[in-house]
Amino acid sequence: MNNGLTITPPRNYLNKFFCKSPNPIAISFAKDGTYIEVNEAFTKTTGLRRQELIGQTSVGIGHITPEQRLVIINAIKEKGYAQNIELEVRVRNNRVICELFNSSVINTGKDDFLLTVITDITEHRLAEEARQNNILFESLAAIAGTGVILIRDHHRKPPYPFFINDEAKRALNGRQVTDVLDAVDSQEPAYFTTETVCYRVKTILTHNGPSGKIILLEPQPDYLCIQAGLKNYNLSRRQEETALLAATGYSNREIAEKLFISEHTVKDHLKEIFQKIGVRTRSELCPKILGWR
């Protein structure tokens, strides 16, 4: 018990607490962020000496961006302080880490200062991301009958496939993920064909990392892919109908009955269809349209 006594630690104790704190701490002018004092942990984090930091700003040394500083300043304007602001920042050797920023305003009567305490949460962040990835991978692996490809950053050249399930591996069979993305970019709906299976390609954007994307390969009946592929050959509507039936195994008589036309008209259609698609026989239609040859 202190019996109502107020104990004020000696000033040199406070200086030691500031200097020896394991957390990076900085004192700066509130108006522009210019550093007036930093502790040892702060210098170790940034990789700069105290003399190189004093008179500089967090934005000036490249520790945070102007936009990130604005997030902190807006929080202070709204609440009077910034609490647990999570930012990805650059430190020594241009390394990117994740830090929590806590800033409080100190008024001396003449100037306003910011006391900023920083906590490195990079390891915690990585552990949490790993846990989330495990949950995501287990969920994706449990999807049966559909190929699943998770791309971490689909803007990256080439894109990085972060996860591929067994069905997607069978579909690719040594081909590149870019082949699937090219199919998505070239048409809608998008289809990806192999020598045995035709897949409908769907994409889902995720929040898993930057520009995350999930690609789904759903097995489809051949006729749907043939129907989509015929759009690439500038056929008339009647020619598309004829070509679809011919490519899926119907005889001239069956095509004539289904379309209510004569067998002679069917032959005329097929002659022009073969010329436009670049085949000689009806047995070549399906492989050519599906890209199997």
C-alpha atoms as a printed R data frame, in Angstrom:
    type eleno elety resid chain resno       x       y       z
1   ATOM     1    CA   MET     A     1   0.000   0.000   0.000
2   ATOM     2    CA   ASN     A     2   1.206   3.521  -0.729
3   ATOM     3    CA   ASN     A     3  -0.967   5.150   2.016
4   ATOM     4    CA   GLY     A     4  -2.144   7.803  -0.432
5   ATOM     5    CA   LEU     A     5   1.373   8.837  -1.380
6   ATOM     6    CA   THR     A     6   2.133   9.739  -4.967
7   ATOM     7    CA   ILE     A     7   5.416   8.316  -6.100
8   ATOM     8    CA   THR     A     8   7.108  10.001  -9.076
9   ATOM     9    CA   PRO     A     9   9.943   7.997 -10.596
10  ATOM    10    CA   PRO     A    10  13.177   9.946 -10.995
11  ATOM    11    CA   ARG     A    11  13.641  11.490 -14.443
12  ATOM    12    CA   ASN     A    12  16.627   9.285 -15.235
13  ATOM    13    CA   TYR     A    13  14.404   6.209 -14.644
14  ATOM    14    CA   LEU     A    14  11.916   7.502 -17.238
15  ATOM    15    CA   ASN     A    15  14.751   8.073 -19.671
16  ATOM    16    CA   LYS     A    16  15.924   4.491 -19.167
17  ATOM    17    CA   PHE     A    17  12.408   3.140 -19.700
18  ATOM    18    CA   PHE     A    18  12.187   5.109 -22.952
19  ATOM    19    CA   CYS     A    19  15.632   4.141 -24.208
20  ATOM    20    CA   LYS     A    20  15.551   0.457 -23.206
21  ATOM    21    CA   SER     A    21  11.980  -0.375 -24.148
22  ATOM    22    CA   PRO     A    22  11.900  -3.411 -26.472
23  ATOM    23    CA   ASN     A    23   9.221  -1.634 -28.522
24  ATOM    24    CA   PRO     A    24  10.255   1.073 -30.982
25  ATOM    25    CA   ILE     A    25   9.204   4.469 -29.595
26  ATOM    26    CA   ALA     A    26   9.400   7.874 -31.258
27  ATOM    27    CA   ILE     A    27   8.467  11.414 -30.300
28  ATOM    28    CA   SER     A    28   7.633  13.738 -33.179
29  ATOM    29    CA   PHE     A    29   5.997  17.066 -33.906
30  ATOM    30    CA   ALA     A    30   2.275  16.466 -34.444
31  ATOM    31    CA   LYS     A    31   2.043  19.045 -37.219
32  ATOM    32    CA   ASP     A    32   4.468  17.421 -39.646
33  ATOM    33    CA   GLY     A    33   5.796  14.217 -38.054
34  ATOM    34    CA   THR     A    34   9.391  15.409 -37.647
35  ATOM    35    CA   TYR     A    35  11.252  13.213 -35.183
36  ATOM    36    CA   ILE     A    36  12.718  14.909 -32.114
37  ATOM    37    CA   GLU     A    37  13.598  11.723 -30.222
38  ATOM    38    CA   VAL     A    38  13.692   7.964 -30.845
39  ATOM    39    CA   ASN     A    39  14.760   5.033 -28.700
40  ATOM    40    CA   GLU     A    40  17.264   2.247 -29.411
41  ATOM    41    CA   ALA     A    41  14.606  -0.214 -30.577
42  ATOM    42    CA   PHE     A    42  13.441   2.310 -33.154
43  ATOM    43    CA   THR     A    43  16.930   2.703 -34.583
44  ATOM    44    CA   LYS     A    44  17.343  -1.079 -34.782
45  ATOM    45    CA   THR     A    45  14.031  -1.450 -36.594
46  ATOM    46    CA   THR     A    46  14.719   1.239 -39.174
47  ATOM    47    CA   GLY     A    47  18.404   0.452 -39.515
48  ATOM    48    CA   LEU     A    48  19.241   4.163 -39.154
49  ATOM    49    CA   ARG     A    49  21.252   5.867 -36.428
50  ATOM    50    CA   ARG     A    50  19.582   8.340 -34.085
51  ATOM    51    CA   GLN     A    51  21.468  11.213 -35.718
52  ATOM    52    CA   GLU     A    52  20.060  10.162 -39.101
53  ATOM    53    CA   LEU     A    53  16.487  10.075 -37.765
54  ATOM    54    CA   ILE     A    54  16.248  13.290 -35.763
55  ATOM    55    CA   GLY     A    55  14.842  16.023 -38.005
56  ATOM    56    CA   GLN     A    56  13.426  13.479 -40.478
57  ATOM    57    CA   THR     A    57   9.884  12.131 -40.800
58  ATOM    58    CA   SER     A    58   8.490   8.604 -41.027
59  ATOM    59    CA   VAL     A    59   7.395   9.333 -44.592
60  ATOM    60    CA   GLY     A    60  10.729  10.945 -45.443
61  ATOM    61    CA   ILE     A    61  12.758   7.884 -44.424
62  ATOM    62    CA   GLY     A    62  10.324   5.582 -46.248
63  ATOM    63    CA   HIS     A    63   9.082   3.840 -43.105
64  ATOM    64    CA   ILE     A    64   5.439   4.537 -43.998
65  ATOM    65    CA   THR     A    65   3.673   6.129 -46.962
66  ATOM    66    CA   PRO     A    66   1.807   9.466 -46.936
67  ATOM    67    CA   GLU     A    67  -1.452   7.527 -47.179
68  ATOM    68    CA   GLN     A    68  -0.567   5.413 -44.133
69  ATOM    69    CA   ARG     A    69   0.332   8.508 -42.102
70  ATOM    70    CA   LEU     A    70  -3.025   9.996 -43.071
71  ATOM    71    CA   VAL     A    71  -4.764   6.927 -41.591
72  ATOM    72    CA   ILE     A    72  -2.994   7.550 -38.277
73  ATOM    73    CA   ILE     A    73  -3.680  11.306 -38.321
74  ATOM    74    CA   ASN     A    74  -7.367  10.781 -39.127
75  ATOM    75    CA   ALA     A    75  -7.702   8.367 -36.198
76  ATOM    76    CA   ILE     A    76  -6.094  10.945 -33.887
77  ATOM    77    CA   LYS     A    77  -8.433  13.673 -35.162
78  ATOM    78    CA   GLU     A    78 -11.450  11.447 -34.560
79  ATOM    79    CA   LYS     A    79 -10.548   9.932 -31.169
80  ATOM    80    CA   GLY     A    80  -7.651  11.991 -29.879
81  ATOM    81    CA   TYR     A    81  -5.332   9.007 -30.302
82  ATOM    82    CA   ALA     A    82  -4.511   6.204 -32.746
83  ATOM    83    CA   GLN     A    83  -4.843   2.712 -31.307
84  ATOM    84    CA   ASN     A    84  -3.637  -0.531 -32.867
85  ATOM    85    CA   ILE     A    85  -3.374   0.772 -36.435
86  ATOM    86    CA   GLU     A    86  -2.038  -2.192 -38.426
87  ATOM    87    CA   LEU     A    87   0.290  -1.214 -41.267
88  ATOM    88    CA   GLU     A    88   2.737  -2.964 -43.565
89  ATOM    89    CA   VAL     A    89   5.945  -0.882 -43.462
90  ATOM    90    CA   ARG     A    90   9.468  -0.915 -44.844
91  ATOM    91    CA   VAL     A    91  12.412  -1.297 -42.486
92  ATOM    92    CA   ARG     A    92  16.146  -1.903 -42.823
93  ATOM    93    CA   ASN     A    93  17.324  -3.740 -45.943
94  ATOM    94    CA   ASN     A    94  14.031  -2.726 -47.590
95  ATOM    95    CA   ARG     A    95  12.254  -5.545 -45.747
96  ATOM    96    CA   VAL     A    96   8.470  -5.351 -45.382
97  ATOM    97    CA   ILE     A    97   7.017  -6.169 -41.953
98  ATOM    98    CA   CYS     A    98   3.686  -5.675 -40.212
99  ATOM    99    CA   GLU     A    99   3.502  -3.270 -37.276
100 ATOM   100    CA   LEU     A   100   0.881  -1.937 -34.864
101 ATOM   101    CA   PHE     A   101   1.005   1.825 -34.348
102 ATOM   102    CA   ASN     A   102  -0.250   3.471 -31.156
103 ATOM   103    CA   SER     A   103   0.062   7.265 -31.052
104 ATOM   104    CA   SER     A   104  -1.002   9.740 -28.357
105 ATOM   105    CA   VAL     A   105  -0.946  13.521 -28.433
106 ATOM   106    CA   ILE     A   106   1.210  15.281 -25.824
107 ATOM   107    CA   ASN     A   107   0.605  19.004 -25.352
108 ATOM   108    CA   THR     A   108   3.348  21.045 -23.714
109 ATOM   109    CA   GLY     A   109   1.468  24.324 -23.900
110 ATOM   110    CA   LYS     A   110   3.569  25.481 -26.806
111 ATOM   111    CA   ASP     A   111   3.634  22.564 -29.238
112 ATOM   112    CA   ASP     A   112   1.738  19.350 -29.789
113 ATOM   113    CA   PHE     A   113   3.834  16.188 -29.990
114 ATOM   114    CA   LEU     A   114   3.047  12.592 -30.881
115 ATOM   115    CA   LEU     A   115   4.300   9.743 -28.728
116 ATOM   116    CA   THR     A   116   4.246   6.699 -30.986
117 ATOM   117    CA   VAL     A   117   4.816   3.161 -29.731
118 ATOM   118    CA   ILE     A   118   5.237   0.439 -32.351
119 ATOM   119    CA   THR     A   119   4.824  -3.325 -31.989
120 ATOM   120    CA   ASP     A   120   6.147  -5.764 -34.585
121 ATOM   121    CA   ILE     A   121   3.395  -8.324 -35.230
122 ATOM   122    CA   THR     A   122   4.908  -9.879 -38.347
123 ATOM   123    CA   GLU     A   123   5.282 -13.363 -36.843
124 ATOM   124    CA   HIS     A   124   1.762 -13.266 -35.449
125 ATOM   125    CA   ARG     A   125   0.460 -12.124 -38.833
126 ATOM   126    CA   LEU     A   126   2.301 -14.910 -40.651
127 ATOM   127    CA   ALA     A   127   1.005 -17.497 -38.177
128 ATOM   128    CA   GLU     A   128  -2.555 -16.235 -38.645
129 ATOM   129    CA   GLU     A   129  -2.186 -16.275 -42.431
130 ATOM   130    CA   ALA     A   130  -0.871 -19.847 -42.249
131 ATOM   131    CA   ARG     A   131  -3.864 -20.860 -40.131
132 ATOM   132    CA   GLN     A   132  -6.280 -19.194 -42.549
133 ATOM   133    CA   ASN     A   133  -4.519 -20.806 -45.515
134 ATOM   134    CA   ASN     A   134  -4.805 -24.246 -43.910
135 ATOM   135    CA   ILE     A   135  -8.530 -23.732 -43.423
136 ATOM   136    CA   LEU     A   136  -8.872 -22.522 -47.013
137 ATOM   137    CA   PHE     A   137  -6.795 -25.387 -48.422
138 ATOM   138    CA   GLU     A   138  -8.827 -27.970 -46.514
139 ATOM   139    CA   SER     A   139 -12.051 -26.435 -47.809
140 ATOM   140    CA   LEU     A   140 -10.819 -26.325 -51.405
141 ATOM   141    CA   ALA     A   141  -9.415 -29.855 -51.259
142 ATOM   142    CA   ALA     A   142 -12.821 -31.112 -50.082
143 ATOM   143    CA   ILE     A   143 -14.532 -29.904 -53.283
144 ATOM   144    CA   ALA     A   144 -15.212 -33.098 -55.253
145 ATOM   145    CA   GLY     A   145 -15.445 -33.398 -59.042
146 ATOM   146    CA   THR     A   146 -14.313 -29.834 -59.711
147 ATOM   147    CA   GLY     A   147 -10.824 -28.563 -60.448
148 ATOM   148    CA   VAL     A   148  -9.704 -25.810 -58.069
149 ATOM   149    CA   ILE     A   149  -6.742 -23.475 -58.566
150 ATOM   150    CA   LEU     A   150  -5.928 -20.731 -56.070
151 ATOM   151    CA   ILE     A   151  -3.805 -17.895 -57.448
152 ATOM   152    CA   ARG     A   152  -2.207 -15.598 -54.894
153 ATOM   153    CA   ASP     A   153  -1.651 -12.651 -57.239
154 ATOM   154    CA   HIS     A   154  -3.252 -13.001 -60.656
155 ATOM   155    CA   HIS     A   155  -1.653  -9.732 -61.862
156 ATOM   156    CA   ARG     A   156   1.798 -11.253 -61.381
157 ATOM   157    CA   LYS     A   157   3.573 -12.364 -64.566
158 ATOM   158    CA   PRO     A   158   3.466 -15.319 -64.632
159 ATOM   159    CA   PRO     A   159   0.703 -15.777 -62.019
160 ATOM   160    CA   TYR     A   160   1.600 -17.850 -58.985
161 ATOM   161    CA   PRO     A   161  -0.641 -20.903 -58.362
162 ATOM   162    CA   PHE     A   162  -0.760 -21.153 -54.566
163 ATOM   163    CA   PHE     A   163  -2.916 -24.289 -54.504
164 ATOM   164    CA   ILE     A   164  -4.027 -26.859 -57.110
165 ATOM   165    CA   ASN     A   165  -6.280 -29.799 -56.244
166 ATOM   166    CA   ASP     A   166  -6.071 -33.240 -57.856
167 ATOM   167    CA   GLU     A   167  -8.838 -32.623 -60.408
168 ATOM   168    CA   ALA     A   168  -7.145 -29.443 -61.610
169 ATOM   169    CA   LYS     A   169  -3.796 -31.268 -61.863
170 ATOM   170    CA   ARG     A   170  -5.480 -33.911 -64.055
171 ATOM   171    CA   ALA     A   171  -7.029 -31.186 -66.203
172 ATOM   172    CA   LEU     A   172  -3.751 -29.317 -66.670
173 ATOM   173    CA   ASN     A   173  -1.705 -32.492 -67.212
174 ATOM   174    CA   GLY     A   174   1.518 -30.525 -67.567
175 ATOM   175    CA   ARG     A   175  -0.027 -27.454 -69.199
176 ATOM   176    CA   GLN     A   176   0.425 -24.014 -67.637
177 ATOM   177    CA   VAL     A   177  -2.142 -22.213 -65.498
178 ATOM   178    CA   THR     A   178  -1.883 -19.355 -68.010
179 ATOM   179    CA   ASP     A   179  -3.718 -21.581 -70.516
180 ATOM   180    CA   VAL     A   180  -6.732 -21.538 -68.208
181 ATOM   181    CA   LEU     A   181  -6.465 -17.784 -67.649
182 ATOM   182    CA   ASP     A   182  -6.230 -17.215 -71.392
183 ATOM   183    CA   ALA     A   183  -9.493 -19.113 -71.808
184 ATOM   184    CA   VAL     A   184 -11.142 -16.860 -69.219
185 ATOM   185    CA   ASP     A   185  -9.817 -13.694 -70.864
186 ATOM   186    CA   SER     A   186 -10.783 -14.688 -74.389
187 ATOM   187    CA   GLN     A   187 -14.458 -15.538 -74.042
188 ATOM   188    CA   GLU     A   188 -17.532 -15.626 -71.795
189 ATOM   189    CA   PRO     A   189 -18.635 -18.194 -70.874
190 ATOM   190    CA   ALA     A   190 -15.138 -19.664 -70.748
191 ATOM   191    CA   TYR     A   191 -14.240 -23.281 -71.444
192 ATOM   192    CA   PHE     A   192 -11.027 -25.262 -71.051
193 ATOM   193    CA   THR     A   193 -10.712 -28.547 -72.914
194 ATOM   194    CA   THR     A   194  -8.476 -31.562 -72.576
195 ATOM   195    CA   GLU     A   195  -8.328 -34.689 -74.728
196 ATOM   196    CA   THR     A   196 -11.045 -36.325 -72.651
197 ATOM   197    CA   VAL     A   197 -12.935 -33.651 -70.680
198 ATOM   198    CA   CYS     A   198 -14.413 -30.235 -71.315
199 ATOM   199    CA   TYR     A   199 -14.458 -27.812 -68.360
200 ATOM   200    CA   ARG     A   200 -16.464 -24.666 -67.737
201 ATOM   201    CA   VAL     A   201 -14.128 -22.104 -66.158
202 ATOM   202    CA   LYS     A   202 -15.353 -19.830 -63.392
203 ATOM   203    CA   THR     A   203 -13.355 -17.336 -61.336
204 ATOM   204    CA   ILE     A   204 -13.936 -15.965 -57.845
205 ATOM   205    CA   LEU     A   205 -11.967 -13.055 -56.403
206 ATOM   206    CA   THR     A   206 -10.836 -13.552 -52.812
207 ATOM   207    CA   HIS     A   207  -9.238 -11.539 -50.010
208 ATOM   208    CA   ASN     A   208  -6.443 -14.066 -49.659
209 ATOM   209    CA   GLY     A   209  -3.435 -11.940 -50.308
210 ATOM   210    CA   PRO     A   210  -3.141  -9.371 -53.030
211 ATOM   211    CA   SER     A   211  -5.524  -9.865 -55.923
212 ATOM   212    CA   GLY     A   212  -6.354 -13.411 -54.887
213 ATOM   213    CA   LYS     A   213  -8.404 -15.474 -57.330
214 ATOM   214    CA   ILE     A   214  -9.972 -18.944 -57.212
215 ATOM   215    CA   ILE     A   215 -10.398 -20.713 -60.553
216 ATOM   216    CA   LEU     A   216 -13.017 -23.464 -60.746
217 ATOM   217    CA   LEU     A   217 -12.933 -26.079 -63.526
218 ATOM   218    CA   GLU     A   218 -16.370 -27.691 -63.720
219 ATOM   219    CA   PRO     A   219 -16.659 -30.773 -66.007
220 ATOM   220    CA   GLN     A   220 -19.283 -30.198 -68.708
221 ATOM   221    CA   PRO     A   221 -20.976 -32.291 -71.406
222 ATOM   222    CA   ASP     A   222 -19.049 -31.982 -74.662
223 ATOM   223    CA   TYR     A   223 -21.983 -30.427 -76.512
224 ATOM   224    CA   LEU     A   224 -21.896 -27.320 -74.302
225 ATOM   225    CA   CYS     A   225 -18.240 -26.740 -75.089
226 ATOM   226    CA   ILE     A   226 -18.816 -27.436 -78.769
227 ATOM   227    CA   GLN     A   227 -21.684 -24.958 -78.751
228 ATOM   228    CA   ALA     A   228 -19.419 -22.327 -77.216
229 ATOM   229    CA   GLY     A   229 -16.529 -23.149 -79.563
230 ATOM   230    CA   LEU     A   230 -18.689 -22.738 -82.656
231 ATOM   231    CA   LYS     A   231 -19.039 -19.030 -81.833
232 ATOM   232    CA   ASN     A   232 -15.456 -18.596 -83.040
233 ATOM   233    CA   TYR     A   233 -16.171 -19.571 -86.664
234 ATOM   234    CA   ASN     A   234 -18.610 -16.947 -87.966
235 ATOM   235    CA   LEU     A   235 -21.331 -19.485 -88.731
236 ATOM   236    CA   SER     A   236 -24.966 -18.638 -89.299
237 ATOM   237    CA   ARG     A   237 -27.471 -19.725 -86.653
238 ATOM   238    CA   ARG     A   238 -28.641 -22.652 -88.839
239 ATOM   239    CA   GLN     A   239 -25.035 -23.662 -89.545
240 ATOM   240    CA   GLU     A   240 -24.260 -23.644 -85.810
241 ATOM   241    CA   GLU     A   241 -27.241 -25.902 -85.154
242 ATOM   242    CA   THR     A   242 -26.157 -28.259 -87.936
243 ATOM   243    CA   ALA     A   243 -22.521 -28.295 -86.831
244 ATOM   244    CA   LEU     A   244 -23.458 -28.996 -83.208
245 ATOM   245    CA   LEU     A   245 -25.540 -31.996 -84.151
246 ATOM   246    CA   ALA     A   246 -22.941 -33.301 -86.578
247 ATOM   247    CA   ALA     A   247 -20.121 -32.913 -84.059
248 ATOM   248    CA   THR     A   248 -22.076 -34.784 -81.385
249 ATOM   249    CA   GLY     A   249 -22.727 -37.840 -83.596
250 ATOM   250    CA   TYR     A   250 -26.004 -37.262 -85.395
251 ATOM   251    CA   SER     A   251 -26.365 -38.550 -88.960
252 ATOM   252    CA   ASN     A   252 -27.503 -36.369 -91.881
253 ATOM   253    CA   ARG     A   253 -30.990 -37.927 -91.746
254 ATOM   254    CA   GLU     A   254 -31.278 -37.308 -87.970
255 ATOM   255    CA   ILE     A   255 -30.115 -33.716 -88.410
256 ATOM   256    CA   ALA     A   256 -32.653 -33.175 -91.197
257 ATOM   257    CA   GLU     A   257 -35.477 -34.539 -89.016
258 ATOM   258    CA   LYS     A   258 -34.510 -32.430 -86.013
259 ATOM   259    CA   LEU     A   259 -34.142 -29.195 -87.983
260 ATOM   260    CA   PHE     A   260 -37.067 -29.869 -90.371
261 ATOM   261    CA   ILE     A   261 -34.910 -29.514 -93.453
262 ATOM   262    CA   SER     A   262 -33.917 -31.870 -96.268
263 ATOM   263    CA   GLU     A   263 -30.836 -34.097 -96.233
264 ATOM   264    CA   HIS     A   264 -29.632 -32.228 -99.311
265 ATOM   265    CA   THR     A   265 -29.743 -28.944 -97.334
266 ATOM   266    CA   VAL     A   266 -27.855 -30.626 -94.487
267 ATOM   267    CA   LYS     A   267 -25.104 -31.646 -96.946
268 ATOM   268    CA   ASP     A   268 -24.881 -28.086 -98.273
269 ATOM   269    CA   HIS     A   269 -24.607 -26.712 -94.732
270 ATOM   270    CA   LEU     A   270 -21.915 -29.224 -93.807
271 ATOM   271    CA   LYS     A   271 -19.874 -28.414 -96.917
272 ATOM   272    CA   GLU     A   272 -19.732 -24.729 -95.953
273 ATOM   273    CA   ILE     A   273 -19.227 -25.585 -92.255
274 ATOM   274    CA   PHE     A   274 -16.239 -27.796 -93.045
275 ATOM   275    CA   GLN     A   275 -14.713 -25.003 -95.115
276 ATOM   276    CA   LYS     A   276 -15.157 -22.362 -92.391
277 ATOM   277    CA   ILE     A   277 -13.879 -24.584 -89.577
278 ATOM   278    CA   GLY     A   278 -11.031 -26.060 -91.616
279 ATOM   279    CA   VAL     A   279 -11.851 -29.795 -91.591
280 ATOM   280    CA   ARG     A   280 -12.622 -32.389 -94.259
281 ATOM   281    CA   THR     A   281 -14.867 -34.866 -92.442
282 ATOM   282    CA   ARG     A   282 -17.477 -34.770 -89.677
283 ATOM   283    CA   SER     A   283 -15.231 -36.954 -87.477
284 ATOM   284    CA   GLU     A   284 -12.753 -34.047 -87.375
285 ATOM   285    CA   LEU     A   285 -15.364 -31.522 -86.221
286 ATOM   286    CA   CYS     A   286 -15.423 -32.253 -82.492
287 ATOM   287    CA   PRO     A   287 -11.617 -32.458 -81.996
288 ATOM   288    CA   LYS     A   288 -11.069 -29.270 -84.015
289 ATOM   289    CA   ILE     A   289 -13.752 -27.243 -82.211
290 ATOM   290    CA   LEU     A   290 -12.572 -28.435 -78.789
291 ATOM   291    CA   GLY     A   291  -8.944 -27.805 -79.620
292 ATOM   292    CA   TRP     A   292  -7.895 -31.426 -79.447
293 ATOM   293    CA   ARG     A   293  -5.897 -31.131 -82.683
